[in-house]
Amino acid sequence: EMATSVQRNLISLIINFQLVRPSCFFSTLCRVTGCVKLHVYFTKAVFFILGLISSHSFVNNAVVFLWMDYLIDLGISLPLATIALNVQEGLCVICTFLIANIADAYTGPYKAIVFSTASYAFGLLLWFLANRFWGNSSSTVIILLYLMMVLATVGKASQDPCLKAFLRDQLVEHKPNLNADKDQADEVPSKPDISIDYDKAEVRRKFWWRIASTVGTVSSVIMAGGSDQRMMTSAFSFSVMALAGLTFALGKGFYYSDKPTGSPLIVIYRVLKAAFVKRHLQHAREPNDYYMNDSGGLLLLPDIRIIRWLDKAALLETSKSLSAEEQEQNGRLFPVRDVQRVKQLLAMVPMWTALPIHGLVLATGSTFFVVQSESLYSDPVFSINVLFLLQGFVTVIVPYVHDFLVSGWIKKLIPMHHVGPIWIQKLLKHRVGLVRIAIGIACSIICCMVSMLVETRRLNLIKTRGDADADDEPFPMSTVWLVPQFFLIGLVEGLVADGLADFYNIHVDESLEHYESPFNESAIGVGKFLSAALVLTLSGSWFHGTLNTSHLDKYYKLLGILSSVNLCFYLLVMYAYAWKALQVNGSPDPEVST
């Protein structure tokens, strides 16, 4: 009987395995197929855009990331070169705002992208000519290098947000207008169907953007391995950018129309101006006191005391003889929806206050990390271009790994009881982006400490050899030592940038979604200017003419301390956002979370 029972159980297990395994296989196959259909969506227009994205990535890795090395080789001191590069990165954020505003208000994305690409290509041409004809004249090359940096800054400014938004629009599944005439049906639609899911298009945009960027970065590493001459690199970079720009321009007939829709930044300014002009008015006593108050609420969301005065921009002035329409035409009255858009954006300010210190850490990646790599023996495998490739790869892959590991566990934890205080459960479920940023800031502390240890070892070797000023001699320490800090700074950038993007897109209106990168980068850009000011202040004490005579280890230690304080401050801000979300009907509605 026991043997019969065992046989029966074995037969049952085999039957269940045969039934379950195919179902699991087909279920997994369906999920994979659905994922492929979601991400891999191709149109003719995308073909002309991907080359431009790859060219930006190629030039960034081959030329832009090495600007610090160029400045040092031309005889510019370490502090001055660092300040120049940090200021350039800060100015790039300002140019991004200007070009995005011009594209929305006047030209449209296509013309803005073409103009900025031409500027980028012309700057690379100047750099090639400088290396070809004026290589022996350092003063002329320095002037042309600075001019190239200015022109390249204009070119890089169109990448975010114009090029990203333009690519997303081409990946929307546009529905043909069946009611249109036959002649009109053959034309390229001027406006996408409003029922289209733009979230799906954004997923596709990220997929193709990362694929094209990876191709460009890998290509630059291959080219760097085949040629070490700066003149050849500049010539090839110019050719790649010019060809990609020409290809993009030739694809105009396949693009969906991108007529200017008006800049939301102008609306923000006008709402702030109207609220300031009417600051003397009393707050509304009933919902009908507001203009076009479709929500019917007395307090306009998000309800934050410090910015509640903005509600007056939507407040009807009954003492005026002008009608509501006339008040709106005069710029003294705005619909409730416009006021809420501005309040949603300003509610992000506490979050942005934690980003300047984060910008200080990121500034080291394009400045001091590069100088460190040049002072070490260049490993055949881990050259500076490969290190930047590693950093970029980690930045790209981190969001996917985070979603797979962290988000999956959160979904399993939420149904469980006794996980912790109720606000922690709400935070885990609705504030994953906030947690991701916190992890990124924590990793920045580790990055600073690791960088400090590596630099301490390098300086100790210099003291042992007694050649602190022998900058031209190869150093007996490989660039392999820099792998951890490049990996960590890529991890920091990927976690914080993706977390900020998710949090921003949840909280702001759709009309401001393509300004996500400029607004978030502007807060980080403040850190770049702070880095320039800090280096200038410490010049002469910690920073001297060369890296070997400076105390970069102390600077990394200072950044680690500042990042630790910044993490504590950010946790307070994160708690405030999660707690505020629970105060309104116990629901973490993104519109009221502040």
N, C-alpha and C positions, 0 to 999 in steps of 0.2 A: 504493500500500500504506500509505503514511503517513497519507493522508486516511482510508482505511478504518479504520486503527487509532484515529485520533482520534474518528471517528464511533462506533466500538465503545465507546470509553471514555466518551463523552458519554452514550450510551444506557445504559451500566451505571450511571453516576452518577444519571441520572434515575430509573431503576428503583429504585436503593437509596434515593434521597430519598423517593420515593413510598411505599416500604415502611416506612422508618424514621420519617418525619414523623408519619403517623397513629398509630403505636405510641407515639411520645413524647407525642403529644397526649392519647391515651387514658390513658397512664400518669400524666401530670400531672393529668388530670381525676379519675382515681381517687384520687390523693393528696389533691387539694383536697376531693373529696367525703368522704373519710374524715376529714379534719381538721374539716370542718363538722359531721359527725355526732358527732364526739368532743366538740366545744365547745358546739354549739347543742343543748342538751337542756333542754326547758321543761316545768314542771309547774304546776299551779294554785297550789301553795304558793309558788313562786318569785315569782309576780305580787305577792303581799302583802309580800314581803321586799325586793324591788328598790327600792320607794319609800322605805323606811327608809334603805337604803344611799345613795340619791341625796340624801336630806335631810341626812345626816351630811356628805356632801361639799359640799353647798350651804352649810350653816351654817359649816363650816370655812373656806371661801373668802370668805364674805361677812362673817363676824363674828370667828371665833376667830383667824384669821391677822392680824387688825387690832387685837388687844388691845393691842399695844405702842403703836400710834397713839392709841388711846383714853386710855391712861395718860398719855402725853406731853401730849395736849390738855387733860387735867384738871389740869395743873400739876405732875405728879410728875416729879422729876428723872430724867435719863437712867440713872444707876446704879441708883437704887431701882426704877425700872420694869423694868429688865433683870433684876434680882435676883428681883423678884416673879414675872415670867413664867417664868424658869428654874426656880424652886422649884415653880411650878404644874405645869410639864411633868414634873418629877421625881416629884411626888406622883401624877400621873396613872398612872405605872407601878405605884406601890404599890396604887392603887385597882383597877387591872387584875388584879393578883394576888388581891386580896380578893374581887372580884366573881366571878372565874373559880372560885375555891375554893368560894365559897358556892353557885354554880350547880351544880358537880359534886357537892357533898356534901349539899345540902339542897333547893334549889328547882328545879333544872333550868335550862337556858338560856332557855326561853321567859319564865318569870317574871322572871328577872334582866334580860332585855332590856326587858321592859315597864316595870319599875321604873326602870331607868336612863334610858329614853327620857322617862318622865314627869318625872324630875329635870332632864333637859336642857331640856325644854319649859318647865318652871316657871322655870328660870334665865333663859331668853330672854324670858319674860313679865316678869320683874322688870326686865330691861334695857330693855324697851319702856316700862314704867311710869316708870322713872327718866328716860328721855329725854322722856317725854310730860308729866309733872307736876313733876319736880324738875330740869329742865334748867338752871335758874339757880342751884341750890344745889350747888356742886361737892363739898362734903363728903358730902352725902347720895348723890350719884351715885357717888362713889368707893366708898362702903360697899356700895352695891348692885352695883357692878361687881365688887368682890371676891367678893361672895356669888354672883353669877352665874357667876364663874369656878370657884368650888367646885362648884356644882351641875352645871355643864357638864363639869367634870372627871369626875364620877361618870357622866354620860351618855356621855362618850367612852370610858370604861373598858370598857363592855360591847361596844364594837365589835371589840376584840381581847381574848380569842379567842372570846367567846360567839357573836356574830353570825356570824362566819366559819364556825365549826364548825356552827352551826345551819343555815346555808345549804347547806353541804356535805352534811349529812344529808338535806336535802330533794331534792338532786340525785342521790341514789343510786337506781339502778333496782331498786326493791324488788320482790321476787318474791312473788306471792300464795301463801299456805299452802293447798295443794290438799287437805290432810288435815283442814282445819278444817271446822267446821259451817257451814252456810249463813249463819246469823246472825252468826257470827264473821268470815266472809269479807267481809261488807259493812263491817265496822269498819275504822278506820284501824289498820294494823299498829303494834304497840308496839315492835317491834325489827326492824331490817333483817336480811335474809338474810346470814349470815356469809361466804357465798361471793362477795359483791359486791366488785368492785374499787374500793376507796376512792381509789386513785390517779387513776382516771378521773374520779371525782366531784370530786376536788380541782382537776383541770384545768378542769372545767366551772365550779367555784366561782370560780376566778381570772378566767375569761372574763366571767362575768356581773357579778362585783364591779367589774371595771375598766370595763365598759360603763356600769353604773349610776353609778359615781363620776365618770366623764367627763361624763355627762349633768348631774349635779348641779353640777359645777364650771363647765361652760359656761353653765348657767342663771344661776348667781350672777354671772358676768361680764356677761351680758345685762342682768340687773336692775341691776347697778352702773352700767352705762352709761345707764340710763333714769332713775335717781334717785340723788342724792348725799346725801340727807337720812338721817342716822343713825336717826332715829325710824322712817322708812319701812322701812329695812333690818331693824331689830329686829322690827318688826311682821310683816313678811313672813317672816322667819326663824322666828319663833314659830309662825306659821300653817302653814308647811311642815312643821316638826318635829311639831307636834300632829296634823296630818292624817296624816302618815306613820305616827306611832305608833298612831293609832286604826285605820288600815287594817291595820297589822300585827296588832293585837289581834283584829280581826274575822276574820282568816284562820286562827284557831286550829283550826277544824274540818278544815282541809286539811293541817295539819302532822302529821308523824309524831311519835309520843309521845317525849318527852325527859325521862324520869324520871331522878332523880339516880343516878349510878353509883358515887359515892364519889370523893373527891379523891385524886389520886396524890401531892399534896404532903404529905398526912398519912402516907402510906406511906413517903415519903422521910424524913420526920422520925423515924418509928418505927424505920426501919432504922439511921439514924445513932445513935439513942439505944441500940439493942440492941448495936451494934458497940462503942460507947463503954463500955457496962457490962461487956462481955466482953473488953475490951482486954487483960486480964491473961492470957488463955488463949493456949496455943501454937497455931501455925498447923496446919492439917490435914496429916496425913501420907499419907492416901489418900483417893480420891474419896468413899468411903462415909462419911467423917466429916462430910460436908455433908448438909443436909436437902433432900430432893427434888432431887437433883443429876441431872437428866435428861441433861445434856451429858456426864457422866462424866469431866470434867476435874478435875485437881488444883488448877490455877490458874484462878480465875474471871476471865473476860474482861470488860472489857479489863484486862490485867495491867500495872498501873502501880504501881511500888514505893510511892509516897507515899500511895496510897489502898488498898493491899493489906490494911490493917487492917479494912476494911469486910467482908472475907470472913468475919470472925468472927461476923457477924450470922446467917450460915447454918450456923455450926458447932454440931454437936450437943454438949451438955454431958453427958457420960457419968457425971460425978460426981454429977449430980442424980438424985434418985429420981423426978422427973417424967418422963412420957413426952414424945415429940416433939410430940404434939398439945397437951399441956398447956403445954409451953414456948412454943409458938406462941400459945396463948390468952393467956399472961401477957406477951406482947410481947418475949420474949427470943430468939425464933427465927423466921427467915423463910426461905422457899424461895429457892433459888439464883437463880431468875429475878428476884425482887424486888431482890435484892442487885445483880445485874448491871444492872438498870435504873438504880439510883442511881449505880453506877460509870460507866455510859455518860454520864450527865448531868454528873457531876463532871469527867469527862475533857474537857468543853468549856471548863472554867475558863481554861486557858491562852489559848484563842482569845478569850474575853471580856475578858481583860486588855488587849487592844489596842483595845477599843471606847470607853473613856472619852474619849480624845483625839478620836476620831471624833465623839463626842457634843458636844465643845466646838465643833467646826466647824459641826455642824448647828444648834446653839443660836443662831448668828449669823443664820441664815435667818429665824427668827421674831422676832428682836429688832432687830439693827442694820441688816439689809437693809431692814426696814420703815421705820425712822427715816430712812435714807438716801433712800429714795424720796420721803418727805414733804418733804425739804429741797430736792429738785430740781423743775424744771419738769415737770409731768405731761404726757407726750406723749399726744396723742389716741388713739394706737393702743396703746402700751405703758404702760397704767395699772398700778397696783399689783395689781389683780385679774387682769389679763392676764399679768403677770409670775408670779404664783402659778399661773395656768393653765399657763404654759410650764413651770414647775418640775414640776408634777404630771404633765404630759404626758410629759416626759422620763423621770421616774421610772417611769412605767408602760411606756413603749415600750422602755426600755433592755434589760430581760431578753430580749425577743423579738429585738432586733437582735443582742445578744450571742450568743444561741443560734444564730442564723443565720450570723453571721460567724465567731466564735471556735470554737464547738463543731464546726462543719462543717470548718474547717481542721484541728482537732485529729484528727478521724476520718481525715483524709487523711494526716496526718503520722505517726500511730502505726504503720501497716504499713511505713513506710520505715525503712531501716537507717541507722545512724550519725547518728541525730538528736541524740545526746548521751549523757550518762551514763544508766544504766538507771533511776535514781530520777527523772530528769526525764521519761522516757517514762511511767513509772507515774504521776507527778504530773499530766501532761497528760491522761491517760486517766481517772483516778479522782478527781482533785482539782480539777475545773473550778471548783467553788464557791470554793475557796481562792484560785485565780488571780483570779477575779472580784473578790473582796474586796481583793486587793492592788492591782488596777487602780483600784478605787474610792478607796482611801486615797491612791494616787498622784495621782488627780484632785483630791483635797481640798487637796493642796499647791498645785496650779495655781489652784484656786478662791481660796485665801487670798492668793496673790500678785496675781491679777487684782483682787480686792477692794481690796488695798492700793494698787495703782496708781490705781484709780478714786477712792478716798478722798483720795489724795495730790493728784490733779488738782483735786478739789473744794475742798480746803483751800487750795491755791495760788490758786485763783480768789477765795476769801474774802479772803486776804491782799492780793490785787491791788485788790479793791474796797474793803477796809478797813471791812467791816461784819460783823465776826465775831459780833456780838450781835443782828443784825437777822434773827431767825428767822422773823418773820411775812412778810417780803418774798419774792416769788418769786425763785428762784435761776436765773440764766442758764445752766443745764446740764440737759439733758433726761434723763428716766428711761431713755432708750434705752441710756445708758451702763451701766445695771444689768443689761441682758439677758445678757451673758456670765456674770456671777456667779450669777444665778438659774438659768441653763442648767447651769452646772457643779455647783451644789449639788444640782440634780435628778439629774444624772448620778451624783454621789457617792452619793446616797441610794438610787437604783435599783440600782446595782452592789453596794453593800455589803449592803443589806437582802435582795435576792434571793439573793446568794451565801451569806449567813448562814442563810437559810431552807432552802436546799438542803442545806447542810452539816449543819444541825441535824437535819433529817428523816432523813438517812442514818444518823446516829450514835445517835439515841435510840430508845427503844421506842415503839411505836404509841400506847400509853396516854398518852404525854406530847407527842404531836405537836401538839395544839391549844394547848399552852403555849409554842409556838415564839416567838410574838411577845412575850409577857410576859418570858420569860427573856432573849431578845436585847435587847429594849428596856430591860430593867433595867440591863444593862451600859452601854447608851448613856445611860440616865438618870443614871448616876453622873457622866457628863460634863456633864449639865445642872447638877447640884449643884456640880461643880467650876467651871463657868462662873460661877455665882453667887458662889462664894467668890473667884474670880480677879477679877471685876469689883469686888467689895467691897474687895479688897486694893489694887487699882489706883485706887480712887476717891480723888480729890484730886490725883492725879499725871497719869494719862492720861485719866481720866474726870471730867468736871465736870457742871454742871447741864444744859447743852445739848450737842447734837452738834457745833455749830460751834466751841465752846470746848474740845472734847475732842480726843484724839489717837487716833482709831480706826485710823488707818493703822499706828501702832506696834503696836496690838493684833492686827491682821491679820498683821503681820510675825511677831509672836510665835507665833501659831497656825500659820503656815507652817513655822516652825522646829520646833515641837512635832510637827507632822504628819510632817515629814521623819524625825525621830527615831523616831516611832511606826511609820513604814513599815519602817525597818531592824529594829525589834523584831518586827514582824509577820512579816517574811520569815524570821527565825530560828524563830519559832513554826511557820510554814508548813512549813519544811524539817523540823522535828522531827516533825510529823504525817506527812509523806510518808516520812521515813526509818523511823519506827517501824512503819509499815505493811509495810515490806519485811523486817522482822526475824522475822516470824512466818510460817514456811513460804514466804517469798517472795511472799506474797499480800496485796494491799491490801484485806483484808476490813474493811468499815466497823466491825465490832464490835471489832476489835483496833487500829484506827488511832487513835493518840492524839498 
